[in-house]
Amino acid sequence: MESYDLIIIGGGPAGITAGIYGARQKLNTLLITKSFGGQVARKVVMIENYPGFEEISGMELIQKFEKHLRKQKIDIERDEVSKVKKIKEHFIVITKSKNRFESKAIIVASGADPRPLKVLGEKEFLGKGLSYCPLCDGPLFSDKTVAVIGGGNSAFEAAIFLSKIAKKIYILEASEKVRADAENQERVKKTGKVEIITNTQVQKIQGKQFVNSLIYEDRKTKREIKLPVEGIFVEIGSQPATSFVKDLVDFNERDEIAVEFETCQTKTPGLFAAGDCNIGKFKQIVTAASEGAKAALAAYGYIEK
Ligand SMILES: Cc1cc2nc3c(=O)[nH]c(=O)nc-3n(C[C@H](O)[C@H](O)[C@H](O)COP(=O)(O)OP(=O)(O)OC[C@H]3O[C@@H](n4cnc5c(N)ncnc54)[C@H](O)[C@@H]3O)c2cc1C
């Protein structure tokens, strides 16, 4: 079994930054990730709030992050972590492909996955008209009618992106009002292709081989309405990818890992959690990167001690 000072789990902004800091502290570091980019790779409109770049696409920003990381002396494994255990002073990391690694400290930077709707037909039509990634699957819906489920910024940005491809877009929001900021609402209006329906409770996704409609309940009238659509994009937020450390950490009610603010230290000494997977309130690229740096410096202090 290969042994490291530090193992980082996740290749988003938090994990990549932790990797750069860990390697620069001369820690023998391994970064394990399913993919590079994390949620940044799902970004469909330009990023306009990362300092140093007035406007940059998610893909371009993450390529720059990855290039910077690969300049360091660091080992990288493309794999999914399925379990982390602590045995005496050491951690054992087990991956989906049954590899095992040992380390003195761990940084969990596994971010979050899209939250599912949990309705009938969702699993059945995933990849057959239903998607969690407009950037990846949007181009398949040229000149078609699609629905975006959700009323926050991600849903509105998805609709803006899809308006360049699809014929018509419905935004279905569960509550009385959408939550997207004023700028995104303005941009959506300008497309002239988006219809917003509020007070909806999606009940069912249906079709034959591919999606052909969805059923929602109008929450005011309690009437069931069939909406003919060929594509459905689910944008109702995310859920932390944290189950593989469940025996070593405390969670809040949203399954986010409890950490100490200054160091990103969890309740288990030597185990840190940075970025969207922890209880931090503001989930942004810049805050995730900042926590990756904090966690790596704290891990260095822990290992030195
Ligand atoms: C649509 C959308 C638009 C956004 N727009 C902006 C914006 O404009 N500006 C901004 O600042 N923020 C934006 N955000 C938020 C920002 O993307 C996140 O806050 C940020 O990506 C969090 O970084 P992270 O490294 O903590 O997690 P993530 O980006 O989620 O990365 C987690 C990484 O961990 C890996 N991973 C997960 N589980 C495992 C496992 N078990 N084993 C191995 N690897 C694993 C994943 O593959 C991924 O690479 C947006 C988010 C979304 C979804």
The ligand as a Tripos MOL2 file, in Angstrom:
@<TRIPOS>MOLECULE
LIG
   53    58     1     0     0
SMALL
NO_CHARGES

@<TRIPOS>ATOM
      1 C1        -24.3730   25.7940  -12.3240 C.3       1 LIG1
      2 C2        -23.4280   26.4140  -11.3190 C.ar      1 LIG1
      3 C3        -22.9580   27.7140  -11.5110 C.ar      1 LIG1
      4 C4        -22.0600   28.2920  -10.5940 C.ar      1 LIG1
      5 N1        -21.5820   29.5550  -10.8310 N.ar      1 LIG1
      6 C5        -20.6490   30.0960  -10.0100 C.ar      1 LIG1
      7 C6        -20.0590   31.3870  -10.2970 C.ar      1 LIG1
      8 O1        -20.3930   32.0400  -11.2820 O.2       1 LIG1
      9 N2        -19.1250   31.8510   -9.4320 N.ar      1 LIG1
     10 C7        -18.7370   31.1690   -8.3130 C.ar      1 LIG1
     11 O2        -17.8640   31.6480   -7.5860 O.2       1 LIG1
     12 N3        -19.2790   29.9510   -8.0180 N.ar      1 LIG1
     13 C8        -20.2150   29.3990   -8.8300 C.ar      1 LIG1
     14 N4        -20.7690   28.1740   -8.5440 N.ar      1 LIG1
     15 C9        -20.3650   27.4920   -7.2930 C.3       1 LIG1
     16 C10       -18.9790   26.8200   -7.4330 C.3       1 LIG1
     17 O3        -18.9260   26.0900   -8.6480 O.3       1 LIG1
     18 C11       -18.7170   25.9100   -6.2450 C.3       1 LIG1
     19 O4        -18.8560   26.6580   -5.0590 O.3       1 LIG1
     20 C12       -17.3200   25.3080   -6.3100 C.3       1 LIG1
     21 O5        -17.1400   24.5600   -7.4890 O.3       1 LIG1
     22 C13       -17.0660   24.3960   -5.1000 C.3       1 LIG1
     23 O6        -15.8030   23.8310   -5.2500 O.3       1 LIG1
     24 P1        -15.4030   22.4760   -4.4830 P.3       1 LIG1
     25 O7        -13.9930   22.1680   -4.8830 O.co2     1 LIG1
     26 O8        -15.7060   22.6070   -3.0420 O.co2     1 LIG1
     27 O9        -16.3950   21.3580   -5.0190 O.3       1 LIG1
     28 P2        -16.7790   20.8470   -6.4790 P.3       1 LIG1
     29 O10       -16.6260   21.9040   -7.4790 O.co2     1 LIG1
     30 O11       -18.1150   20.2000   -6.3090 O.co2     1 LIG1
     31 O12       -15.6940   19.7180   -6.7830 O.3       1 LIG1
     32 C14       -15.7180   18.4770   -6.1030 C.3       1 LIG1
     33 C15       -14.7720   17.4970   -6.7720 C.3       1 LIG1
     34 O13       -14.7140   16.2950   -5.9840 O.3       1 LIG1
     35 C16       -14.8310   15.1490   -6.8270 C.3       1 LIG1
     36 N5        -15.4310   14.0760   -6.0110 N.ar      1 LIG1
     37 C17       -16.6580   14.0560   -5.4330 C.ar      1 LIG1
     38 N6        -16.8250   12.9140   -4.7440 N.ar      1 LIG1
     39 C18       -15.6770   12.2020   -4.8800 C.ar      1 LIG1
     40 C19       -15.2350   10.9230   -4.4030 C.ar      1 LIG1
     41 N7        -16.0080   10.1530   -3.6350 N.pl3     1 LIG1
     42 N8        -13.9970   10.4890   -4.7640 N.ar      1 LIG1
     43 C20       -13.1880   11.2790   -5.5570 C.ar      1 LIG1
     44 N9        -13.5670   12.4880   -6.0340 N.ar      1 LIG1
     45 C21       -14.7820   12.9330   -5.6870 C.ar      1 LIG1
     46 C22       -15.7040   15.6060   -7.9740 C.3       1 LIG1
     47 O14       -15.4970   14.8130   -9.1190 O.3       1 LIG1
     48 C23       -15.1860   17.0540   -8.1740 C.3       1 LIG1
     49 O15       -14.0660   17.0640   -9.0040 O.3       1 LIG1
     50 C24       -21.6520   27.5580   -9.4350 C.ar      1 LIG1
     51 C25       -22.1500   26.2440   -9.2400 C.ar      1 LIG1
     52 C26       -23.0210   25.6770  -10.1620 C.ar      1 LIG1
     53 C27       -23.5430   24.2680   -9.9460 C.3       1 LIG1
@<TRIPOS>BOND
     1     1     2 1
     2     2     3 ar
     3     2    52 ar
     4     3     4 ar
     5     4     5 ar
     6     4    50 ar
     7     5     6 ar
     8     6     7 ar
     9     6    13 1
    10     7     8 2
    11     7     9 ar
    12     9    10 ar
    13    10    11 2
    14    10    12 ar
    15    12    13 ar
    16    13    14 ar
    17    14    15 1
    18    14    50 ar
    19    15    16 1
    20    16    17 1
    21    16    18 1
    22    18    19 1
    23    18    20 1
    24    20    21 1
    25    20    22 1
    26    22    23 1
    27    23    24 1
    28    24    25 2
    29    24    26 1
    30    24    27 1
    31    27    28 1
    32    28    29 2
    33    28    30 1
    34    28    31 1
    35    31    32 1
    36    32    33 1
    37    33    34 1
    38    33    48 1
    39    34    35 1
    40    35    36 1
    41    35    46 1
    42    36    37 ar
    43    36    45 ar
    44    37    38 ar
    45    38    39 ar
    46    39    40 ar
    47    39    45 ar
    48    40    41 1
    49    40    42 ar
    50    42    43 ar
    51    43    44 ar
    52    44    45 ar
    53    46    47 1
    54    46    48 1
    55    48    49 1
    56    50    51 ar
    57    51    52 ar
    58    52    53 1
@<TRIPOS>SUBSTRUCTURE
     1 LIG1         1 GROUP 0 **** ****
